[in-house]
Amino acid sequence: MDEKFVNLIASTLEIPADDLKYDSTTETVPQWTSLSHWEIIEALEAQYGIEFTMDEATEFKNLGELYEILQRKLS
């Protein structure tokens, strides 16, 4: 995961970037709530100029999978 991506997520969740790992989930990051999940999706769409489908926005199991989906959309 690149620094820009991690920093955007960390900023949205208001936590240090070092707290985020590839396998971070809503269960391992208390600040990642159902509301902040959609804030993350919105922030990524705005920052990268892309749009997630509902499936893409909800199908990933961890932060790393979200990053992989983002990379596929950017390529």
C-alpha positions in Angstrom: 0.0 0.0 0.0 1.4 3.4 -0.8 1.8 6.3 1.6 -0.8 8.5 -0.1 -3.5 5.8 0.4 -2.5 5.0 4.0 -2.3 8.7 4.9 -5.8 9.4 3.4 -7.3 6.5 5.4 -5.5 7.5 8.6 -6.6 11.1 8.2 -10.2 10.0 7.6 -10.2 7.8 10.7 -8.2 10.4 12.7 -5.5 7.9 13.7 -1.7 7.6 13.1 -0.9 6.0 9.7 1.4 3.6 11.5 -1.7 2.0 13.1 -2.9 0.8 9.7 -1.7 -2.5 8.2 -2.6 -4.5 5.1 -4.8 -6.7 7.2 -6.5 -4.0 9.2 -10.3 -4.4 9.4 -13.2 -2.9 11.2 -12.6 -5.3 14.0 -8.9 -4.3 14.5 -9.4 -0.6 14.1 -12.0 0.7 16.5 -12.4 4.0 14.7 -13.4 2.2 11.5 -17.2 2.3 12.0 -20.0 1.8 9.6 -20.1 5.6 9.2 -16.4 6.1 8.8 -16.4 3.2 6.2 -18.5 5.4 3.9 -16.3 8.4 4.7 -13.3 6.4 3.5 -15.0 5.4 0.3 -16.0 9.0 -0.4 -12.5 10.3 0.4 -10.9 7.8 -2.0 -13.4 8.6 -4.7 -12.7 12.3 -4.4 -8.9 12.0 -4.1 -8.5 9.5 -7.0 -11.3 10.7 -9.2 -12.9 7.3 -9.3 -16.3 5.8 -8.3 -16.8 2.5 -6.5 -19.8 0.3 -7.2 -21.8 -0.8 -4.2 -20.2 -4.3 -4.4 -16.6 -2.8 -4.6 -17.4 -0.6 -1.6 -18.5 -3.5 0.5 -16.8 -6.7 -0.7 -13.3 -6.2 0.6 -12.3 -8.0 3.8 -9.4 -5.7 4.9 -7.5 -2.6 4.0 -5.2 -4.3 1.6 -8.1 -5.7 -0.4 -9.5 -2.2 -0.6 -6.2 -0.9 -1.9 -6.1 -3.7 -4.5 -9.6 -2.7 -5.7 -8.5 0.9 -5.9 -5.4 -0.1 -8.0 -7.6 -2.1 -10.4 -9.8 0.9 -10.9 -6.8 3.2 -11.6 -5.3 0.9 -14.2 
